[in-house]
Amino acid sequence: MNNFLPERIYKRLKDSPAYQAIDAKVNSVKYARLDIAWFVIEDDVVKGMLAAELNDLERQIAHMDGDMALMFHAMHTHNADELKRLLSTAKDKELRLMIYQELYSFMEDDFEVWMKKFLDEFDFDPNLSAKMFLEWFQFYMYFYRKNLKWDTAMAADFFLAVEKAKAKVSPFVSPDILNHMTVRQYAEFTGDIVRLAPSPDKALEQIRSVELRLPYFQYEAVSYHIMDLMDRLFDIYFWARDFESCFRVALNLNTYMNYGLANKEQLLRGINFYDFNYALPLLMLIYKWRKIYEVVPNLGLGFENLTVMEKKATKDDVSTIDLLKEKYGVQVFREDVHRANEEKMRRQVKTIVQGNIEALRAFNLYLGVTK
């Protein structure tokens, strides 16, 4: 289903013909176009195209749990004020946790407040839905990483903390999804090394101090998180001007990403796993590397199997929203949020590439001599 439902509600709905019809329609809209750009907005397009069906589902939920129906409505309308009003009277534990999670997802200035409230009220009740345990894992590790201080054992301590946190939730979450999000933590931590390291040599010491073993999970061959991890490793090697390692990582990343692009439906299912959507970050990662390939032509690399829309969205400084609206004539719910997120990511990419332009040219010269 396009939006998460608590397991106690889902179990009562999943066999009903009405629910199955809605679920089938949602998936037919989602996978109608095997295009990363489409997946940036598909969730909000679905909300507009299937408004009547989702309203019917909301009424079905209301017969089971009135407050949960209000929550479902607020999620679909993205109404923070409605969620906060519901929170002021909500007694149900899972409902309160879901509201905190939804308010956090708005990513406004107070998003950490909702994360902390979630952690404060979470009690490892086995009756909670699996997604609540997964959110605890992510929120707990977020604050662990935020409070990191530079230390020679930082990497070893981090991986130990990940394993301890996983052990707490593993009885309640499938290994597939838990391992999927564990790799997300590995990628984020690699960024923390760059943030905290006093020098590039110290950063290299950290990543070489542990043996990174990626856990198995369903979409490991097409995972955005693995792409992001390799990209961040490239950043560390590039900071240290270890161009030999840069070339090795860039080649591996390109091979991995092209495999995903050649297996587009699996790639899209992977970036939308368990109701998380990483389509825009993936699109911006392709945008970043296309810019790097322009400055470093001696890499001899490029992307295969990009759709026309993906090429435009990762080549030109044109809003993906505008491209999709022009192509398909769709109305996009929360259009301003999508635009702001994309503009922020594009600025970050351009800052990174332009800020390292001379070093990238030096990398290109290195490759011209050694390749």
VEXDREN-2710 file (C-alpha; in Angstrom, 1 decimal):
% VEXDREN-2710
k/r/px/py/pz
1/MET/0.0/0.0/0.0
2/ASN/1.2/3.5/-0.8
3/ASN/0.9/4.7/2.8
4/PHE/1.7/2.8/5.9
5/LEU/-1.1/1.3/7.9
6/PRO/-0.7/-0.1/11.4
7/GLU/-0.6/-3.9/11.3
8/ARG/-3.7/-4.3/13.4
9/ILE/-5.7/-2.2/10.8
10/TYR/-4.0/-3.8/7.8
11/LYS/-4.8/-7.3/9.0
12/ARG/-8.5/-6.5/9.0
13/LEU/-8.5/-4.7/5.7
14/LYS/-6.1/-6.7/3.5
15/ASP/-8.6/-9.4/2.5
16/SER/-11.5/-7.1/1.7
17/PRO/-12.2/-6.6/-2.1
18/ALA/-12.4/-2.9/-1.7
19/TYR/-8.9/-2.7/-0.1
20/GLN/-7.4/-5.0/-2.7
21/ALA/-8.9/-2.9/-5.5
22/ILE/-7.4/0.3/-4.1
23/ASP/-4.0/-1.4/-3.5
24/ALA/-4.0/-2.7/-7.1
25/LYS/-4.8/0.8/-8.5
26/VAL/-2.1/2.4/-6.4
27/ASN/0.5/0.0/-7.7
28/SER/-0.7/0.3/-11.3
29/VAL/-0.2/4.1/-11.0
30/LYS/3.2/3.8/-9.2
31/TYR/4.7/1.4/-11.7
32/ALA/3.0/2.8/-14.8
33/ARG/6.3/4.5/-15.7
34/LEU/9.6/3.0/-14.9
35/ASP/11.3/6.3/-14.4
36/ILE/13.2/7.7/-11.4
37/ALA/11.9/11.2/-12.1
38/TRP/8.3/9.9/-12.0
39/PHE/8.9/8.3/-8.6
40/VAL/10.0/11.6/-7.1
41/ILE/6.3/12.7/-7.2
42/GLU/4.3/9.5/-7.7
43/ASP/3.1/9.3/-4.1
44/ASP/1.5/12.8/-4.3
45/VAL/0.2/12.2/-7.8
46/VAL/-1.5/9.0/-6.5
47/LYS/-3.2/11.1/-3.8
48/GLY/-4.8/13.3/-6.4
49/MET/-5.7/10.6/-9.0
50/LEU/-7.2/8.2/-6.4
51/ALA/-8.7/10.7/-4.0
52/ALA/-12.1/9.0/-4.1
53/GLU/-10.7/5.5/-3.5
54/LEU/-8.5/6.8/-0.6
55/ASN/-11.5/8.6/0.9
56/ASP/-13.4/5.3/0.8
57/LEU/-10.5/3.5/2.5
58/GLU/-10.6/6.3/5.2
59/ARG/-14.3/5.5/5.8
60/GLN/-13.5/1.8/6.2
61/ILE/-10.8/2.6/8.7
62/ALA/-13.2/4.9/10.6
63/HIS/-15.4/1.9/11.3
64/MET/-12.5/0.2/13.0
65/ASP/-10.8/3.1/14.7
66/GLY/-12.0/6.7/14.5
67/ASP/-8.8/8.3/15.6
68/MET/-6.7/6.2/13.2
69/ALA/-9.0/7.4/10.4
70/LEU/-8.3/11.0/11.3
71/MET/-4.6/10.2/11.3
72/PHE/-4.9/8.6/7.9
73/HIS/-6.7/11.7/6.6
74/ALA/-4.1/14.1/8.0
75/MET/-1.3/12.0/6.4
76/HIS/-3.0/12.2/3.0
77/THR/-3.6/16.0/3.3
78/HIS/-0.2/16.6/4.9
79/ASN/-1.9/18.7/7.6
80/ALA/0.4/19.3/10.5
81/ASP/-2.2/21.3/12.5
82/GLU/-4.7/18.5/12.2
83/LEU/-2.1/16.0/13.4
84/LYS/-1.2/18.2/16.4
85/ARG/-4.8/18.6/17.4
86/LEU/-5.2/14.8/17.2
87/LEU/-2.1/14.3/19.3
88/SER/-3.5/16.5/22.1
89/THR/-6.3/14.0/22.8
90/ALA/-4.8/10.7/21.5
91/LYS/-4.4/8.0/24.1
92/ASP/-3.5/5.1/21.8
93/LYS/0.3/4.4/22.0
94/GLU/0.8/3.5/18.4
95/LEU/-1.3/6.3/17.1
96/ARG/0.8/8.8/19.1
97/LEU/4.0/7.3/17.7
98/MET/2.7/7.4/14.2
99/ILE/1.8/11.1/14.7
100/TYR/5.3/11.9/15.9
101/GLN/6.8/10.0/12.9
102/GLU/4.6/11.9/10.5
103/LEU/5.4/15.3/12.0
104/TYR/9.1/14.4/11.9
105/SER/8.7/13.6/8.2
106/PHE/7.7/17.2/7.4
107/MET/11.3/18.1/8.2
108/GLU/10.6/21.5/9.5
109/ASP/12.8/23.3/12.1
110/ASP/11.3/21.3/15.0
111/PHE/11.8/17.8/13.5
112/GLU/14.2/16.7/16.2
113/VAL/11.5/17.5/18.8
114/TRP/9.2/14.9/17.3
115/MET/12.0/12.4/17.1
116/LYS/12.8/12.8/20.8
117/LYS/9.1/12.5/21.8
118/PHE/8.9/9.3/19.8
119/LEU/12.0/7.9/21.6
120/ASP/10.7/9.0/25.0
121/GLU/7.3/7.2/24.5
122/PHE/8.6/4.1/22.7
123/ASP/8.5/1.1/25.0
124/PHE/9.3/-2.0/22.8
125/ASP/5.7/-3.2/23.1
126/PRO/5.6/-6.4/20.9
127/ASN/2.1/-5.4/19.8
128/LEU/3.4/-2.3/18.0
129/SER/3.7/-2.5/14.2
130/ALA/7.2/-3.4/12.8
131/LYS/7.6/0.0/11.3
132/MET/7.6/1.6/14.7
133/PHE/10.6/-0.5/15.7
134/LEU/12.3/0.5/12.5
135/GLU/11.7/4.2/13.2
136/TRP/13.1/3.7/16.7
137/PHE/16.3/2.2/15.2
138/GLN/16.7/5.1/12.8
139/PHE/15.9/7.8/15.4
140/TYR/18.1/6.3/18.0
141/MET/21.1/6.0/15.6
142/TYR/20.5/9.6/14.4
143/PHE/21.1/11.0/17.9
144/TYR/24.0/8.6/18.5
145/ARG/25.7/9.9/15.3
146/LYS/24.8/13.5/16.1
147/ASN/26.6/13.3/19.5
148/LEU/29.7/11.6/18.1
149/LYS/33.1/13.1/19.1
150/TRP/36.3/12.5/17.2
151/ASP/38.1/9.5/18.5
152/THR/40.5/6.9/17.1
153/ALA/38.0/4.2/18.0
154/MET/35.0/6.1/16.7
155/ALA/34.3/3.7/13.8
156/ALA/34.6/0.6/15.9
157/ASP/32.3/2.1/18.6
158/PHE/29.8/3.1/15.9
159/PHE/29.5/-0.4/14.4
160/LEU/29.1/-1.9/17.9
161/ALA/26.3/0.6/18.6
162/VAL/24.6/-0.4/15.4
163/GLU/24.7/-4.0/16.3
164/LYS/23.3/-3.4/19.8
165/ALA/20.5/-1.3/18.4
166/LYS/19.7/-3.9/15.8
167/ALA/19.6/-6.6/18.5
168/LYS/16.9/-4.7/20.3
169/VAL/14.6/-4.5/17.4
170/SER/15.5/-7.6/15.4
171/PRO/12.7/-9.8/17.1
172/PHE/10.1/-7.4/15.7
173/VAL/11.4/-6.4/12.3
174/SER/12.2/-8.6/9.2
175/PRO/16.0/-9.0/8.6
176/ASP/15.5/-7.7/5.1
177/ILE/14.2/-4.3/6.0
178/LEU/16.5/-4.0/9.1
179/ASN/19.6/-4.8/7.0
180/HIS/18.3/-2.4/4.3
181/MET/18.3/0.5/6.8
182/THR/21.5/-0.6/8.5
183/VAL/23.3/0.2/5.2
184/ARG/21.6/3.6/5.4
185/GLN/23.3/4.1/8.7
186/TYR/26.7/3.1/7.3
187/ALA/26.3/5.7/4.6
188/GLU/25.3/8.4/7.0
189/PHE/28.3/7.5/9.3
190/THR/30.7/7.8/6.4
191/GLY/29.5/11.4/6.0
192/ASP/30.0/11.9/9.7
193/ILE/33.7/10.9/9.3
194/VAL/34.1/13.7/6.8
195/ARG/32.2/16.1/9.1
196/LEU/34.4/15.3/12.2
197/ALA/37.8/14.3/10.9
198/PRO/40.5/16.8/11.7
199/SER/42.4/15.9/8.5
200/PRO/41.9/13.6/5.4
201/ASP/44.6/11.2/6.7
202/LYS/42.6/10.8/10.0
203/ALA/39.5/10.1/7.9
204/LEU/41.3/7.4/6.0
205/GLU/42.5/5.9/9.3
206/GLN/38.9/5.6/10.4
207/ILE/37.5/3.8/7.3
208/ARG/40.5/1.5/7.3
209/SER/40.2/0.6/11.0
210/VAL/37.2/-1.7/10.5
211/GLU/36.2/-4.3/8.0
212/LEU/32.9/-3.2/6.5
213/ARG/30.7/-6.2/5.8
214/LEU/27.4/-5.3/4.2
215/PRO/24.5/-7.4/5.4
216/TYR/22.3/-9.3/2.9
217/PHE/19.0/-7.8/2.0
218/GLN/16.5/-8.2/-0.8
219/TYR/17.5/-5.2/-3.0
220/GLU/21.2/-5.3/-2.3
221/ALA/22.1/-5.4/-6.0
222/VAL/20.2/-2.2/-6.7
223/SER/20.3/-0.3/-3.4
224/TYR/20.5/3.5/-3.3
225/HIS/22.0/3.2/0.2
226/ILE/25.0/1.2/-1.3
227/MET/25.3/3.8/-4.0
228/ASP/25.3/6.6/-1.4
229/LEU/27.9/4.7/0.7
230/MET/30.2/4.3/-2.3
231/ASP/29.8/8.0/-3.2
232/ARG/30.7/9.1/0.3
233/LEU/33.7/6.8/0.3
234/PHE/34.8/8.5/-2.9
235/ASP/34.5/11.8/-1.1
236/ILE/36.9/10.7/1.6
237/TYR/39.5/9.4/-0.9
238/PHE/39.1/12.5/-2.9
239/TRP/39.6/14.7/0.1
240/ALA/42.8/12.7/0.8
241/ARG/43.8/13.0/-2.9
242/ASP/44.1/9.3/-3.0
243/PHE/43.3/9.3/-6.8
244/GLU/44.0/5.6/-7.2
245/SER/41.3/4.7/-4.7
246/CYS/39.1/7.4/-6.2
247/PHE/39.3/5.7/-9.6
248/ARG/38.5/2.3/-8.1
249/VAL/35.5/3.5/-6.2
250/ALA/34.2/5.6/-9.2
251/LEU/34.4/2.6/-11.4
252/ASN/32.7/0.3/-9.0
253/LEU/30.0/2.9/-8.3
254/ASN/29.4/3.4/-12.1
255/THR/29.1/-0.4/-12.7
256/TYR/26.7/-0.8/-9.7
257/MET/24.5/2.2/-10.8
258/ASN/24.3/1.1/-14.4
259/TYR/23.2/-2.4/-13.3
260/GLY/20.4/-0.7/-11.3
261/LEU/19.4/1.4/-14.3
262/ALA/19.3/-1.7/-16.5
263/ASN/17.0/-3.3/-14.0
264/LYS/14.7/-0.3/-13.5
265/GLU/11.7/-1.9/-11.8
266/GLN/13.9/-3.6/-9.2
267/LEU/15.7/-0.3/-8.6
268/LEU/12.4/1.5/-8.2
269/ARG/11.1/-1.1/-5.8
270/GLY/14.3/-0.8/-3.8
271/ILE/14.2/3.0/-3.4
272/ASN/10.5/2.8/-2.4
273/PHE/11.0/-0.1/0.0
274/TYR/8.7/-0.2/3.1
275/ASP/7.2/3.2/2.2
276/PHE/10.5/5.1/2.2
277/ASN/11.2/7.0/-1.0
278/TYR/14.7/7.8/-2.1
279/ALA/13.9/8.7/-5.7
280/LEU/15.0/12.4/-5.4
281/PRO/18.3/11.6/-3.7
282/LEU/19.1/9.0/-6.3
283/LEU/18.2/11.4/-9.1
284/MET/20.5/14.0/-7.6
285/LEU/23.3/11.4/-7.2
286/ILE/23.1/10.8/-10.9
287/TYR/23.1/14.6/-11.4
288/LYS/26.3/14.9/-9.3
289/TRP/28.2/12.2/-11.2
290/ARG/27.2/13.4/-14.6
291/LYS/28.8/16.7/-13.6
292/ILE/31.9/14.9/-12.4
293/TYR/32.1/12.9/-15.7
294/GLU/32.0/16.3/-17.6
295/VAL/35.0/17.6/-15.6
296/VAL/36.8/14.3/-15.5
297/PRO/36.4/12.9/-19.0
298/ASN/39.4/10.6/-18.6
299/LEU/37.3/8.4/-16.3
300/GLY/35.7/7.3/-19.5
301/LEU/32.4/6.6/-17.7
302/GLY/28.8/7.4/-18.2
303/PHE/25.3/6.2/-17.5
304/GLU/23.3/3.8/-19.6
305/ASN/19.6/3.2/-19.8
306/LEU/18.6/6.7/-18.6
307/THR/15.1/7.6/-19.8
308/VAL/14.6/10.9/-21.6
309/MET/13.1/12.4/-18.5
310/GLU/16.0/11.2/-16.3
311/LYS/18.5/12.7/-18.7
312/LYS/16.8/16.0/-18.7
313/ALA/16.4/16.1/-14.9
314/THR/20.1/15.2/-14.3
315/LYS/21.6/17.3/-17.0
316/ASP/19.7/20.7/-17.1
317/ASP/18.9/23.0/-14.2
318/VAL/15.2/22.4/-14.8
319/SER/12.8/21.5/-12.1
320/THR/11.8/17.8/-12.2
321/ILE/8.3/19.0/-11.2
322/ASP/8.1/21.3/-14.3
323/LEU/9.3/18.5/-16.6
324/LEU/6.7/16.0/-15.3
325/LYS/3.9/18.5/-15.3
326/GLU/4.7/19.5/-18.9
327/LYS/5.1/15.8/-20.0
328/TYR/2.1/14.3/-18.2
329/GLY/-0.1/17.2/-17.2
330/VAL/-0.3/16.0/-13.6
331/GLN/-1.2/18.0/-10.6
332/VAL/1.3/17.5/-7.7
333/PHE/0.2/17.7/-4.1
334/ARG/2.7/19.6/-1.9
335/GLU/4.4/21.0/-5.1
336/ASP/6.2/23.8/-3.1
337/VAL/7.8/21.1/-0.8
338/HIS/9.1/19.1/-3.7
339/ARG/10.5/22.2/-5.4
340/ALA/12.3/23.4/-2.2
341/ASN/13.8/19.9/-1.6
342/GLU/15.1/19.6/-5.1
343/GLU/16.5/23.2/-5.3
344/LYS/18.4/22.6/-2.0
345/MET/19.9/19.3/-3.3
346/ARG/20.9/20.9/-6.7
347/ARG/22.6/23.8/-4.9
348/GLN/24.6/21.3/-2.8
349/VAL/25.7/19.3/-5.8
350/LYS/26.8/22.4/-7.7
351/THR/28.7/23.7/-4.6
352/ILE/30.5/20.5/-4.2
353/VAL/31.6/20.2/-7.8
354/GLN/32.5/23.9/-8.3
355/GLY/34.3/24.0/-5.0
356/ASN/36.5/21.1/-6.0
357/ILE/36.9/22.0/-9.7
358/GLU/40.7/22.3/-9.6
359/ALA/41.1/19.1/-7.7
360/LEU/38.8/17.3/-10.2
361/ARG/40.9/18.6/-13.0
362/ALA/44.0/17.3/-11.3
363/PHE/42.3/13.9/-11.0
364/ASN/41.6/14.0/-14.7
365/LEU/45.3/14.7/-15.4
366/TYR/46.3/11.9/-13.1
367/LEU/44.0/9.5/-15.0
368/GLY/45.4/10.7/-18.4
369/VAL/48.9/9.7/-17.3
370/THR/48.1/6.4/-15.4
371/LYS/45.2/4.9/-17.3
END
